[in-house]
Amino acid sequence: MAPAPPRFRGLSGAPRIPRLQFSGSHVTDGIAKDRLEKLHALRAAGQDPFPARVPRGRPVDQVLAELPTRMGETATVAGRLGQVRDFGKLRFAHLQDRTGTIQIGFQRERLAAFWPDRKLLEGNDLVSVTGELGTTQKGEPTLWATEVVLAGKALRHAPEKWHGLQDTEQRYRMRYVDLFANPEVRASFSKRSAIVREVRAYFDSLGYLEVETPILQPIFGGASARPFRTHHNALDMGLFLRIAPELYLKRLIVGGMERVYEIGRVFRNEGVSTRHNPEFTMLESYEAWADYRDVMARVEGLFAHLVAKILGGDGKVRFREREYDLMPPFQKARYLDLFAQQNPGVDWFDHASCLRRAKDLGLATDGIEPAKLANDVFEATVEDTLQGPVFVHDYPVAISPLAKRLVEDPRVTERFELFVAGMELGNAFSELNDPIDQQQRFEEQVAHKLANEHDDETPGEVDVDYVTALEFGMPPAGGLGIGIDRLCMLLTGSQSIRDVVLFPLLRRVDPAAAAGDGSTPAP
């Protein structure tokens, strides 16, 4: 039979709490001395401040929902205590679990053994409480404690109720505090989980198969981005963290897995901003016998599904002080038309005119390949105007190395990107399945890289295995990539990608400072 869990009991016969001596920065950088003294007192009395198991009880929201019909009955809840309010013979504190918050009442007559040592239990401690369901004189639902079990002694004070953990950078660094100190943050991440779940449900309903492809790749590809490099010791070979799963997913299309998708992490060794995190979550899907028009329909179907399941049928969301209607159908606009509207007299295909325009805009121009420079002009002048939702389609071939050419205009491809609030959410195209054309485009990329020593975004070799796969025959196919983090930003109304990533990448700080104010960078 398992031993009974440790419970608070009278410590009148225990030794007096000693005044402990502390040294070292670990204590002064956040651990409260009085809490360490209480920890020592608990252990001196034979109580384990960190037991392996305690009574778990029931979720708080269920207890609250049933309280009107269970008045006077016994219930058990477990969670984190809020600030304790002491009124002499009576104490109150709110207990929070993942589902909600309930007030706990501590009365001397109900807790005779516990009462002499009640101050060993304080706000931020983790506890299991059994008691009688009732209310206060003012009618607030309350669990009147009859037994208190310490589940985990907190050695640091929680943020104050009204001032809380508000510093943005510290919130990201100490997400574990942010989540219990700010319930709206926890709710936002619960919503993110629901969004990802519904994205899966949508593609599953269409007969797509969820798959996993390599994160470590010998040749990076599928996007234009600077990769992270690593090395495999046993094989003595350089590898890259994937910037996209695209080329492996399309190998599966060759293999006859006609509808596939993957939701996974991708890594791009680039800047950090409100829209960019070097490690982020991407959805990519591929469907045989489809083209980019079919994929547009899939995207609109996905948004209609998310509107129904996440937004409750109302397609309106408020994002960055504007309201957006996410209910399809969406607008459509040609890439080159938008470029011409915002850059009169500039020809996207004429490097000299794009170079002049880029300099006028103050963009970097040295060593920038012409097509990329022209696209930089597009991004600088057009993207912020795309409030949308809008499909921008028919991108030039030079910036779409994996997309099929448009028959009526071979300069451009059957490609689109979805924009909302000036932010790109997705990229899709009719997949290039001509192995000769693909080989040529890969060779052009490699030649450009050899001629530009500062080009870190282009593979240094042709992906021969991928071309070989195409030589076995790939059916017409439509591919899609959607940034899950940006999608979650939009649907939760979050201002920064860091608000929807549990642990965003941040500059390192001194560990002691991170536990304090988080302001001291690491040396």
C-alpha positions, 0 to 999 in steps of 0.5 A: 500500500502506498504511503499517505501523501504528506499533509500539513500538520501541527509543528509545535513539537518541531525545532524552532525555525533557524535563521539560515545563512545564505551565500552565492548569487543564486539566492540573491538573484531571485530565491526568497530567503524567507521561502528557503527558511520555510522549506527548511522548516517543512523538511525539519518536520519530516514533510516532503515539500516536493512529493511525487503524488498528491490527490489530483481531484477534479478540474476547477471549471467542472467543480464550479459548474456543479457547485450550485447543485453540490453545496455542502459536498466534498471536492478536491482541486489541485493547482497554484495558490494566488496571493493569500489574504489573512484575516486572523482566524480566516484566510483566503486565496484563489487556486488556479489550474489549467481550467479556471480559478476558485477561491479557497477558504482556510478557517481555523476551526476546520484546520486545527492541525494545520493552523499553527503552521499556516504561514508555511503555505503562501502564494505561488505554492502548488497545493491539493485542497480537499474541502466543502463546497459553499460560498462566502457571505457575499456569495462568492463560490468557495471551497472551505478547506478541510485538508491541505496537501503541499504539492510543490514549494515555490522558492520565488514570489509570483508577480503581483496581481495588478502589476504582474509580469508585464515587461514584454522581453521578460515575459518571453524569457520567462514564459513559464511565469507568463503563462500562469501570471497572465491567463489571456496568454494561456488562452492564446496558446490554447487557441493556437493548439485548436488552430493546428488541430483544425488545420489537420482536421481539414486536410485529413477530411480531404484524404491527405496523408500526414507524413514526416520528412527529414529535418537534417538535409544534405542539400537545402532547398524549397525556398530562398533562405540562409540555412543553419549548418551542422555536421554529422560526426559518424558519417563525417558530412555537413548537413543543413537544418531544413528551410522547407520540406518541399523537395522531399514531399514532392518525392512522395508525389512521385512515389504515388502518395497523391495527397500529403501534408506535413506540419513541422519546424523549419529553420532559416538563419535570418533576422528576428522581427515581429513577423520572423522567428528563425525557428518556425512552424510550416504547413506544406501540402501537395496534391497530384492532379491539381494546379494553383487554381485548385490550391487557391480553392483549398486555401479558401476552404481551409479558411472557411473551416477555420472561421466555422471552428475557431471564430464561431462562424463570424469571419471577422477578426481584429488585427493590428487595429483593423478589422478583416473579413476572412470569409472567402472568396478572396480578392485576386491580383497579378504580381506584375500589375501591382508592381506597375501600380506602385512603381510607375515607369519601372520595368520589373524585367529591366535591371537598370530601372529596378536598380534606380528605384531600389536606390531611391528607396534606400534598399541595399543593392550591392551584390544583389542578383537582379531578380531578387533586387526587383522583388525587394522593390516589390516587397518595399512598395507593394506588400504593405498596401495588401490589406486583403485577404488577397491572392497575389498571383503569376510571379516571375520565373526568376523568383519561382524556381520550382513553379510551372510556367504560365503558358500564355506568358512564359515570363511568369509562373503559376504561383500565388501568395496569400496576403492579409494585413500586408503580411504573407501567410502562404505560398503556392504554385503549380509544381514544375514536373519537367526534369529538364527544365528543373535541371536547368533552373538548378544549374542557373542557381548554382552558376549564380552562387559561384559568381556571387560569393556573398550568396548564402541563400542558394544551394551550392550544388544541383539536387541530382536525386530530386531531378532523378525523381522527376525523371521517373515521372511526377504527375501535375501537382499543386503545392502549398506552404502556410506559416502556422505562426503567422496564421495564429497571429492573425486568428488570435489578434497577436501583434508579434510572432513571439506572442504565438511561439511559446519559446521564441529565440532571444539573445542570451542573457546572464542566467542570474540576470534572466532570473531577475530582470532579464536585462544583462546580455551574456558576455 
